[in-house]
Amino acid sequence: MTDHIHEDVSTNHNHEGKADQRTNRQHPRERDENLMKRRSVPRQGDAHYFTNPFSFALELGFFAGLIWGGIHWLFHLLHFTVVPVGFLAEPFFKHKYIYTPAGHLTGLLCFIVFSIFASLLYTFTIRKLKGPFPGMVYGIVWWVILFILLGPKLGMMKPLNQLTWDSIFTEICFFLLWGLFIGYTVAMEYTDERKREPEHAGA
Protein backbone atom coordinates (compact mmCIF):
# COMPACT_ATOMS: atom_id res chain seq x y z
CA MET A 1 0.00 0.00 0.00
CA THR A 2 2.82 2.38 0.90
CA ASP A 3 4.65 1.56 -2.31
CA HIS A 4 1.51 2.37 -4.30
CA ILE A 5 1.18 5.78 -2.61
CA HIS A 6 4.83 6.55 -3.33
CA GLU A 7 4.31 5.60 -6.96
CA ASP A 8 1.29 7.96 -7.24
CA VAL A 9 3.21 10.84 -5.67
CA SER A 10 6.15 10.19 -7.96
CA THR A 11 3.86 10.10 -10.99
CA ASN A 12 2.26 13.43 -9.98
CA HIS A 13 5.66 15.04 -9.56
CA ASN A 14 6.69 13.77 -12.99
CA HIS A 15 3.55 15.27 -14.61
CA GLU A 16 4.06 18.59 -12.82
CA GLY A 17 7.69 18.65 -13.89
CA LYS A 18 6.77 18.03 -17.51
CA ALA A 19 4.13 20.81 -17.36
CA ASP A 20 6.71 23.22 -15.94
CA GLN A 21 9.13 22.26 -18.69
CA ARG A 22 6.47 22.92 -21.37
CA THR A 23 5.75 26.30 -19.76
CA ASN A 24 9.44 27.18 -19.67
CA ARG A 25 9.84 26.14 -23.30
CA GLN A 26 6.91 28.41 -24.32
CA HIS A 27 7.99 31.30 -26.50
CA PRO A 28 8.38 34.60 -24.52
CA ARG A 29 5.98 36.38 -26.88
CA GLU A 30 3.31 33.72 -26.29
CA ARG A 31 3.75 34.04 -22.52
CA ASP A 32 3.34 37.84 -22.79
CA GLU A 33 0.20 37.48 -24.91
CA ASN A 34 -1.32 35.01 -22.46
CA LEU A 35 -0.49 37.34 -19.60
CA MET A 36 -2.13 40.31 -21.39
CA LYS A 37 -5.23 38.22 -22.07
CA ARG A 38 -5.54 37.38 -18.39
CA ARG A 39 -5.04 41.01 -17.39
CA SER A 40 -7.47 42.35 -20.01
CA VAL A 41 -10.42 40.37 -18.63
CA PRO A 42 -12.45 42.90 -16.64
CA ARG A 43 -13.20 42.02 -13.04
CA GLN A 44 -16.69 42.29 -11.63
CA GLY A 45 -17.50 45.97 -10.99
CA ASP A 46 -14.42 47.01 -12.99
CA ALA A 47 -15.82 47.15 -16.56
CA HIS A 48 -14.25 49.55 -19.05
CA TYR A 49 -15.91 51.11 -22.06
CA PHE A 50 -15.37 54.10 -24.32
CA THR A 51 -18.06 56.35 -25.79
CA ASN A 52 -17.44 57.69 -29.28
CA PRO A 53 -17.88 61.49 -28.97
CA PHE A 54 -19.18 62.01 -32.50
CA SER A 55 -21.91 59.36 -32.47
CA PHE A 56 -22.85 60.32 -28.91
CA ALA A 57 -23.20 64.00 -29.84
CA LEU A 58 -25.28 63.15 -32.92
CA GLU A 59 -27.71 61.06 -30.90
CA LEU A 60 -27.89 63.62 -28.10
CA GLY A 61 -28.44 66.50 -30.51
CA PHE A 62 -31.19 64.65 -32.34
CA PHE A 63 -33.18 63.94 -29.19
CA ALA A 64 -32.49 67.41 -27.78
CA GLY A 65 -33.89 68.94 -30.96
CA LEU A 66 -36.83 66.56 -31.16
CA ILE A 67 -37.89 66.85 -27.51
CA TRP A 68 -37.23 70.53 -26.94
CA GLY A 69 -38.41 71.50 -30.39
CA GLY A 70 -41.71 69.84 -29.55
CA ILE A 71 -41.82 71.69 -26.24
CA HIS A 72 -41.15 75.00 -28.00
CA TRP A 73 -43.96 74.27 -30.44
CA LEU A 74 -46.24 73.62 -27.44
CA PHE A 75 -45.18 76.91 -25.83
CA HIS A 76 -46.08 78.74 -29.03
CA LEU A 77 -49.37 76.87 -29.32
CA LEU A 78 -50.29 77.92 -25.75
CA HIS A 79 -49.26 81.53 -26.49
CA PHE A 80 -46.37 81.57 -24.03
CA THR A 81 -44.21 82.98 -26.82
CA VAL A 82 -44.87 84.68 -30.15
CA VAL A 83 -41.72 83.14 -31.64
CA PRO A 84 -42.67 80.07 -33.71
CA VAL A 85 -40.74 76.81 -33.61
CA GLY A 86 -39.63 77.51 -37.19
CA PHE A 87 -37.82 80.75 -36.38
CA LEU A 88 -34.53 79.20 -37.52
CA ALA A 89 -36.04 78.66 -40.98
CA GLU A 90 -37.20 82.28 -41.37
CA PRO A 91 -34.20 83.37 -43.49
CA PHE A 92 -34.85 80.57 -46.00
CA PHE A 93 -38.65 80.44 -46.30
CA LYS A 94 -41.49 82.91 -46.58
CA HIS A 95 -42.87 84.21 -43.31
CA LYS A 96 -46.38 82.87 -43.98
CA TYR A 97 -45.03 79.38 -44.67
CA ILE A 98 -43.48 79.20 -41.18
CA TYR A 99 -46.95 79.29 -39.61
CA THR A 100 -48.37 76.44 -41.69
CA PRO A 101 -48.29 72.78 -40.52
CA ALA A 102 -45.55 72.09 -43.05
CA GLY A 103 -43.72 75.15 -41.77
CA HIS A 104 -43.92 73.85 -38.21
CA LEU A 105 -42.45 70.52 -39.33
CA THR A 106 -39.73 72.31 -41.27
CA GLY A 107 -38.97 74.43 -38.24
CA LEU A 108 -38.75 71.34 -36.04
CA LEU A 109 -36.29 69.74 -38.47
CA CYS A 110 -34.22 72.93 -38.49
CA PHE A 111 -34.16 72.96 -34.71
CA ILE A 112 -33.01 69.34 -34.67
CA VAL A 113 -30.14 70.20 -37.03
CA PHE A 114 -29.28 73.21 -34.88
CA SER A 115 -29.32 71.06 -31.72
CA ILE A 116 -27.02 68.49 -33.35
CA PHE A 117 -24.57 71.26 -34.23
CA ALA A 118 -24.77 72.69 -30.69
CA SER A 119 -24.28 69.23 -29.17
CA LEU A 120 -21.25 68.52 -31.35
CA LEU A 121 -19.75 71.89 -30.45
CA TYR A 122 -20.26 71.31 -26.74
CA THR A 123 -18.97 67.71 -26.81
CA PHE A 124 -15.77 68.54 -28.69
CA THR A 125 -14.92 71.69 -26.73
CA ILE A 126 -16.05 71.67 -23.10
CA ARG A 127 -17.30 68.15 -22.39
CA LYS A 128 -14.96 67.79 -19.38
CA LEU A 129 -16.76 70.54 -17.43
CA LYS A 130 -18.68 69.08 -14.50
CA GLY A 131 -22.12 69.80 -13.15
CA PRO A 132 -25.27 71.40 -14.56
CA PHE A 133 -24.14 75.04 -14.65
CA PRO A 134 -21.92 74.92 -17.78
CA GLY A 135 -24.87 73.61 -19.80
CA MET A 136 -27.15 76.32 -18.44
CA VAL A 137 -24.63 79.00 -19.34
CA TYR A 138 -24.24 77.39 -22.76
CA GLY A 139 -27.98 77.68 -23.38
CA ILE A 140 -28.04 81.34 -22.31
CA VAL A 141 -25.11 82.09 -24.63
CA TRP A 142 -27.08 80.65 -27.54
CA TRP A 143 -30.10 82.73 -26.54
CA VAL A 144 -27.95 85.87 -26.65
CA ILE A 145 -26.53 84.89 -30.06
CA LEU A 146 -29.94 84.13 -31.58
CA PHE A 147 -32.17 86.74 -29.95
CA ILE A 148 -29.79 89.68 -29.65
CA LEU A 149 -26.86 89.34 -32.06
CA LEU A 150 -28.08 87.43 -35.14
CA GLY A 151 -31.80 86.72 -34.97
CA PRO A 152 -33.23 90.22 -35.43
CA LYS A 153 -30.73 90.98 -38.20
CA LEU A 154 -31.61 87.81 -40.11
CA GLY A 155 -35.34 88.22 -39.63
CA MET A 156 -35.73 85.22 -37.33
CA MET A 157 -37.64 87.25 -34.77
CA LYS A 158 -38.35 90.88 -33.84
CA PRO A 159 -35.88 92.83 -31.70
CA LEU A 160 -36.26 92.38 -27.95
CA ASN A 161 -37.94 95.74 -27.49
CA GLN A 162 -40.70 94.57 -29.85
CA LEU A 163 -41.25 91.17 -28.22
CA THR A 164 -43.66 90.62 -25.34
CA TRP A 165 -42.26 90.05 -21.85
CA ASP A 166 -43.89 86.62 -21.79
CA SER A 167 -41.99 85.70 -24.96
CA ILE A 168 -38.68 86.97 -23.59
CA PHE A 169 -38.95 85.08 -20.30
CA THR A 170 -40.24 81.95 -22.02
CA GLU A 171 -37.39 81.91 -24.52
CA ILE A 172 -34.76 82.52 -21.81
CA CYS A 173 -36.11 79.65 -19.71
CA PHE A 174 -36.44 77.45 -22.78
CA PHE A 175 -32.83 77.88 -23.88
CA LEU A 176 -31.59 77.56 -20.30
CA LEU A 177 -33.28 74.16 -19.97
CA TRP A 178 -32.29 73.11 -23.49
CA GLY A 179 -28.66 73.92 -22.69
CA LEU A 180 -28.95 72.10 -19.38
CA PHE A 181 -30.26 69.02 -21.17
CA ILE A 182 -27.27 68.96 -23.53
CA GLY A 183 -24.56 70.07 -21.11
CA TYR A 184 -25.51 67.89 -18.15
CA THR A 185 -25.99 64.82 -20.34
CA VAL A 186 -22.51 65.31 -21.80
CA ALA A 187 -21.03 65.95 -18.35
CA MET A 188 -22.55 62.77 -16.91
CA GLU A 189 -21.09 60.79 -19.81
CA TYR A 190 -17.57 62.21 -19.89
CA THR A 191 -16.48 63.69 -16.56
CA ASP A 192 -15.51 60.20 -15.35
CA GLU A 193 -14.12 59.13 -18.72
CA ARG A 194 -10.68 57.93 -17.56
CA LYS A 195 -12.25 55.09 -15.58
CA ARG A 196 -14.25 54.01 -18.62
CA GLU A 197 -11.52 53.87 -21.25
CA PRO A 198 -9.92 50.55 -22.16
CA GLU A 199 -6.83 49.71 -20.14
CA HIS A 200 -4.63 49.69 -23.22
CA ALA A 201 -5.55 53.35 -23.83
CA GLY A 202 -3.75 54.30 -20.66
CA ALA A 203 -5.39 54.92 -17.33
Buried (B, 14 or more C-beta within 10 A) or exposed (E): EEEEEEEEEEEEEEEEEEEEEEEEEEEEEEEEEEEEEEEEEEEEEEEBEEBEBEEBBBEBBBBBBBBBBEBBBEBBEEEBBBBBBBBBBBEEBEEEBBEEEEBBEBBBBBBBBBBBEBBBBBBEEBBEBEEBEBBBBBBBEBBBEBBEEEBBEBEBBBEBEEBBEEBBEBBBBBBBBBBBBBBBBBBEBBEEEEEBBEEEEEE
